[in-house]
Every structure is written in C-alpha cells, then in structure tokens.
Amino acid sequence: MEKIIVAFAKEESGRRIREILESSGTASCIVCHSAAEVKRVVSKQRISAVVCGYKFHDESAEHLFEDLPPACAMLMIAAQSMLEMCESDDIFKLASPVSRGDLIASVRLLLQVGHRLEKMSRPRRSEEEKAVVEQAKAVLMSSRGISEEEAHRYLQKRSMDSGSRLLDTARQVLSEDCGA
C-alpha cells in the first residue's frame, strides 16, 4: 500500500480520514498535525500525496503546498467557503462534509496524479545518452546474435545487478567491445 500524508490541525479529523483510507486499502497514512511536521516527513520519505485541511496552527495549506516537491499532489478538504479562498489551481479541493466513497475515489485519483507528476519530474535521457544505449544494444545484437529487446533486457539486468545506471552499463559494454 502506498504511503500518503494525512495532515489536519484537529487530531480527530486526521484520525477519521486515516481510518477510512487504510480500512479501504487505498493508502497507508502518516498523520501530521502541522505544516512543519509535513515538511519533515516529506524531506525524509518519498511521498506522492498529501490530504489536508485548509489551515494548520503554523501556516496555511496553500503555503505548505509551495514548499512541497513538484511531484507531490495535494487534496484540500474543507468547507466550501474556505476552499473558495484558496487561490492555487494546482491544489485539488473537496468540500466537506465528504462521503467515504468520494474520499476514497478522490485519493485514488490524487495518487495517480502524484505518479504522473513524479514521472514528469524525473530527468530524461539526452539524445546523446540515448545514442550510447542504442549503440551498446547494436554491439550486443551483433556479438551475441540476439534481438534488440533481448539486448535491452541484458543491459537492464546487468545494470540492476551491478547497481549502476543503464547509461553507465551501456558505456561499459562499448568499452569492452573496443578492448576485445
């Protein structure tokens, strides 16, 4: 089960939401009661979603959102009048009181958004790096008589086994080919 943060100034609100999300198998929850506590947890763990109220004792959820990593999505649950005061279009909002089904569906959607944000924020390979990987696959295909897919799987497995990046493994294959 994926970990999320449930953060509400009122302990009872956080406990109720945690119980719903964990009993439904939607997420494993880390409960926080202040923005500072959320920031500490996020700095130590990879968290893709925060479900929270409008305001904490130390700052608003909107200000907290600005300090979260770009790959962390936020769902704010509050009275409609409070949600209307939130100016950020990047924060998902759900008016309370909220039904169990709406909460679960909203958090599942939030987790999907968090995953997409994480993928988008990952560094992509440059064209030069892609060319190195392609060249290493070509060498493997030629020297071992295997398909492109098999060459790619070989590079991935060797990379995982050695704990190195795919690009570094590709370079190593190319250097071995030149040395042979």
Stockholm file with secondary structure:
# STOCKHOLM 1.0

chainA/1-180         MEKIIVAFAKEESGRRIREILESSGTASCIVCHSAAEVKRVVSKQRISAVVCGYKFHDESAEHLFEDLPPACAMLMIAAQSMLEMCESDDIFKLASPVSRGDLIASVRLLLQVGHRLEKMSRPRRSEEEKAVVEQAKAVLMSSRGISEEEAHRYLQKRSMDSGSRLLDTARQVLSEDCGA
#=GR chainA/1-180 SS CCEEEEECSSHHHHHHHHHHHHHTTSCEEEEESSHHHHHHHHHHSCCCEEEECSBCSSSBHHHHHHHSCTTCEEEEEECHHHHTTCCCTTSEEEESSCCHHHHHHHHHHHHHHHHHHHHHHSCCCCHHHHHHHHHHHHHHHHHHCCCHHHHHHHHHHHHHHHTCCHHHHHHHHHHHHHHC
#=GC SS_cons         CCEEEEECSSHHHHHHHHHHHHHTTSCEEEEESSHHHHHHHHHHSCCCEEEECSBCSSSBHHHHHHHSCTTCEEEEEECHHHHTTCCCTTSEEEESSCCHHHHHHHHHHHHHHHHHHHHHHSCCCCHHHHHHHHHHHHHHHHHHCCCHHHHHHHHHHHHHHHTCCHHHHHHHHHHHHHHC
//
